[in-house]
């Protein structure tokens, strides 16, 4: 099978022919239709996330059909359409798993990082961590739901019941969560790169009532803010924009260092917290929400062989929405 293989940080992906994967107990072999390209993939290829499996097939927003079921795999029928997210396996035994926090599992494995992912014609996944996709998403429109949507949704839950919600970094996750927040009756304030008029217009088209530069203050204090951009300097900026008791959620797996800031920004019971991974409960709940809203996704599609070009496009910050690879 054809795949794009990551071998070490700072080098292009290598197009290669790999042996067809074989599903083990409880696993399914999947024919990949497409795979979202995520900022986490950039953190891996740029060496910002340590100790990936090498060589590695990247990709954790996989849209695929079931080609073969391994022993004891009974959850899906052959040819059924499924999605595969970042969280690929948990032990079920550690204190986090036993307390309903499998996203923090001590022994977790991750698709496209410690398990080969979806930048390939086929892959293998644990059927327990595959999900049925909502109806109404043609082509690769469902791909961003599997990480941008899921992490965004968990971040929104951790933001609490905020009516005035700020979204810093209006990319794949924010363009989905803006729609969810508006459907919940929240008011959305979008923060983009300075001078990015296209992103501001895109945010307004999805329901943001205000859109401006991340260097600006919103027209009124926020109840909560979610930071999707991997820029640590946005943490004190967000704290300065939230009201008393406000919640700042850092949604990325990697962020540049947070600069020092005066205690005054944190005082009056403001809170800074991070989001790590997802749970299967998050996924099932969010897939239902995606269909109920219904969510619209914007996706720029590249062929599998152009994976490096797709990564570069994402790195440029010029994408309105998400990026995905189409797999023949």
C-alpha positions in Angstrom: 0.0 0.0 0.0 1.1 3.6 -0.6 1.9 5.8 2.4 3.7 9.0 3.3 6.3 8.2 5.9 7.8 10.5 8.5 11.4 9.5 9.4 12.9 12.4 11.3 12.2 16.0 12.2 13.1 18.6 9.7 13.0 16.3 6.6 10.2 15.9 4.0 7.9 12.9 4.3 8.9 9.9 2.1 6.4 8.3 -0.3 6.7 4.6 0.2 5.1 1.2 -0.5 4.4 -0.6 2.8 3.0 -4.0 3.5 -0.8 -4.2 4.0 -1.5 -4.0 7.8 -3.0 -7.0 9.5 -5.7 -6.4 12.2 -5.1 -8.1 15.6 -7.8 -9.1 18.1 -10.4 -6.4 18.5 -8.9 -4.4 15.6 -10.2 -3.5 12.1 -8.3 -2.9 8.9 -9.5 0.2 7.2 -9.4 1.6 3.7 -8.6 5.2 4.2 -10.7 7.6 2.1 -9.0 10.7 3.5 -7.3 12.1 6.5 -7.3 15.6 8.1 -4.0 17.5 8.4 -3.7 18.8 12.0 -1.4 21.3 13.7 -0.4 18.4 15.9 1.1 16.8 12.8 3.2 20.0 12.4 4.4 19.7 16.0 5.6 16.2 15.2 7.4 16.9 12.0 9.0 20.0 13.5 10.3 18.0 16.5 8.2 19.9 19.1 6.6 16.6 20.3 9.2 14.2 21.5 9.5 10.5 20.9 7.1 9.7 18.1 7.2 6.1 16.8 9.7 6.1 13.9 9.3 5.5 11.1 5.8 6.9 11.4 2.7 7.3 9.3 1.1 10.5 10.5 -2.6 11.4 10.6 -5.3 11.1 13.2 -8.4 12.5 11.6 -9.2 9.5 9.5 -12.2 8.9 7.4 -12.3 5.2 6.3 -14.3 2.1 5.5 -13.9 -1.2 7.2 -12.0 -3.6 5.0 -11.4 -6.5 7.4 -12.3 -7.4 11.0 -9.7 -9.0 13.2 -10.5 -11.7 15.8 -13.3 -10.7 18.2 -14.0 -7.4 16.3 -17.7 -7.2 15.9 -18.6 -3.5 16.4 -18.7 -2.5 12.7 -19.8 -4.2 9.5 -17.6 -4.6 6.5 -17.6 -1.4 4.3 -19.1 0.6 7.1 -17.9 4.2 7.2 -16.0 5.2 10.4 -13.8 7.9 11.8 -10.5 7.4 13.8 -9.3 10.2 16.2 -6.1 11.0 18.1 -6.8 8.7 21.1 -6.1 5.2 19.8 -5.9 3.0 22.8 -6.1 3.2 26.6 -5.2 0.6 29.2 -8.5 0.6 31.2 -6.6 -0.1 34.4 -4.7 3.0 35.6 -6.4 5.4 38.1 -7.3 7.8 35.3 -9.1 5.2 33.2 -10.9 3.8 36.3 -12.1 7.3 37.2 -13.6 8.2 33.8 -10.5 10.2 32.7 -9.1 7.9 30.0 -7.9 11.1 28.2 -5.2 11.1 30.8 -4.3 7.4 30.7 -0.8 6.7 31.8 -0.3 4.2 29.0 -2.3 5.7 26.2 -1.4 5.3 22.5 -2.1 7.9 19.9 -3.0 7.6 16.3 -0.4 9.1 14.0 2.1 9.4 16.8 2.7 6.1 18.6 0.4 4.2 16.2 0.6 4.5 12.5 -2.2 6.8 11.2 -4.0 7.8 8.1 -1.5 9.3 5.6 -1.8 6.0 3.8 -4.2 3.9 1.8 -4.8 1.5 4.7 -4.4 1.5 8.4 -5.4 -0.6 11.4 -7.3 0.7 14.5 -8.7 -0.6 17.7 -12.5 -0.8 17.0 -13.3 0.6 20.5 -11.7 3.9 19.4 -13.4 4.2 16.0 -16.7 6.1 15.7 -19.6 6.2 13.4 -19.7 9.5 11.5 -22.8 11.7 11.4 -24.8 11.7 8.2 -24.6 14.6 5.7 -20.8 15.0 5.4 -19.8 14.2 1.8 -16.2 13.7 0.8 -13.8 14.7 3.5 -16.1 17.2 5.3 -16.2 14.9 8.3 -12.4 14.7 8.8 -12.0 17.9 10.9 -14.6 16.7 13.3 -12.2 14.0 14.5 -9.7 16.2 16.2 -10.4 19.9 15.6 -14.0 19.3 16.5 -13.4 16.9 19.3 -10.7 18.9 21.1 -12.7 22.1 20.4 -15.8 20.5 21.9 -13.9 19.3 25.1 -12.5 22.8 25.4 -15.9 24.4 25.1 -17.2 22.1 27.9 -14.3 23.1 30.1 -15.0 26.8 29.4 -18.2 26.3 31.4 -21.5 28.1 30.7 -19.8 31.3 29.4 -22.2 33.5 27.5 -19.5 35.8 26.1 -16.9 33.4 24.6 -13.6 34.4 23.0 -11.8 32.2 20.5 -8.1 32.9 19.9 -6.8 31.5 16.6 -9.6 31.1 14.1 -8.6 27.9 12.3 -10.0 24.4 12.0 -11.2 24.0 15.6 -12.5 27.5 16.1 -14.5 27.5 12.9 -16.4 24.4 14.2 -16.7 25.4 17.8 -18.0 28.9 16.8 -21.0 27.1 15.2 -21.6 24.9 18.3 -21.4 27.9 20.6 -23.8 30.0 18.5 -26.2 27.0 18.5 -26.0 27.0 22.3 -27.0 30.7 22.4 -23.5 32.0 23.3 -22.0 35.2 21.9 -18.7 34.6 20.1 -15.8 37.0 19.8 -13.1 35.9 17.4 -9.4 36.8 17.6 -7.2 36.4 14.5 -3.7 37.2 13.4 -3.1 40.9 13.2 -4.2 42.2 9.8 -5.9 39.0 8.7 -9.1 40.5 7.2 -10.0 37.2 5.5 -10.1 35.3 8.8 -12.1 38.1 10.4 -14.7 37.9 7.7 -14.7 34.1 7.9 -15.4 34.3 11.6 -18.3 36.7 11.1 -19.8 34.5 8.4 -20.0 31.7 11.0 -21.8 33.8 13.6 -19.1 35.7 15.5 -20.5 39.0 16.5 -17.0 40.6 16.7 -13.8 39.7 15.0 -10.5 41.4 15.4 -6.7 41.1 16.1 -5.4 39.0 18.9 -3.6 42.1 20.1 -6.9 43.9 20.6 -9.3 43.9 23.6 -12.8 42.8 22.8 -15.6 45.4 23.0 -16.7 44.0 26.4 -15.2 41.6 28.9 -15.4 37.9 28.2 -16.8 35.2 30.4 -14.3 32.7 29.0 -11.7 32.3 26.3 -10.3 29.3 24.4 -6.8 29.6 22.9 -6.4 27.4 19.9 -3.2 29.1 18.6 0.0 27.6 19.9 1.2 31.0 21.2 2.0 31.4 24.9 1.8 35.1 24.7 -2.0 34.9 24.2 -2.5 33.5 27.7 -1.9 36.9 29.5 -3.8 38.6 26.6 -6.8 36.4 27.2 -6.6 36.8 31.0 -6.7 40.6 30.4 -9.8 40.2 28.4 -11.9 37.9 30.7 -14.1 39.3 33.5 -13.8 38.3 37.2 -14.1 34.5 37.5 -13.3 34.1 33.9 -11.9 30.9 32.5 -9.0 30.7 30.0 -8.7 27.3 28.3 -5.5 26.3 26.4 -6.6 23.8 23.8 -3.4 22.8 22.1 -1.1 19.9 22.7 1.9 22.2 22.4 2.4 25.9 23.1 5.3 28.3 23.1 6.4 29.4 26.6 3.9 31.6 28.5 5.6 34.9 29.4 5.5 36.2 32.9 2.5 38.3 33.8 1.4 40.3 36.9 -0.7 38.4 39.4 -3.3 41.1 38.9 -4.4 39.4 35.7 -5.1 36.1 37.5 -6.6 37.6 40.6 -10.4 37.8 41.2 -10.7 34.0 40.6 -9.7 33.9 37.0 -8.6 30.4 35.9 -6.1 29.0 33.4 -6.3 25.4 32.4 -5.3 23.0 29.6 -7.1 20.4 27.6 -5.5 17.0 27.0 -6.7 14.5 24.4 -10.3 13.3 24.5 -12.5 10.5 25.8 -14.8 8.2 23.9 -17.7 9.8 25.7 -16.6 13.1 24.2 -16.6 11.6 20.7 -20.0 10.0 20.9 -21.6 13.2 22.4 -19.9 15.5 19.8 -20.9 13.4 16.8 -24.5 13.7 17.9 -24.1 17.5 18.3 -22.5 17.8 14.8 -25.6 16.3 13.3 -28.1 18.3 15.4 -26.6 21.7 14.7 -25.7 20.8 11.9 -22.1 21.8 11.6 -20.6 23.0 8.3 -16.9 22.4 7.8 -14.6 24.2 5.3 -11.8 21.9 4.0 -9.0 22.5 1.6 -8.1 19.1 0.0 -4.7 17.9 -1.2 -3.8 14.5 -2.7 -1.9 12.1 -0.5 1.4 12.6 -2.4 1.2 16.4 -1.6 1.2 15.8 2.2 4.2 18.1 2.6 2.5 20.8 0.6 -0.6 20.5 2.8 1.5 20.8 6.0 3.2 23.9 4.6 -0.2 25.4 3.7 -1.4 24.8 7.3 1.9 26.2 8.7 1.4 29.4 6.7 -1.7 30.2 8.7 -3.6 31.2 5.5 -6.2 28.5 5.8 -9.8 29.4 6.4 -11.0 26.2 8.0 -9.2 22.9 7.8 -6.9 20.9 5.5 -7.2 17.2 4.5 -5.6 14.6 2.3 -7.7 12.7 -0.2 -6.5 9.1 -0.5 -7.2 7.2 -3.8 
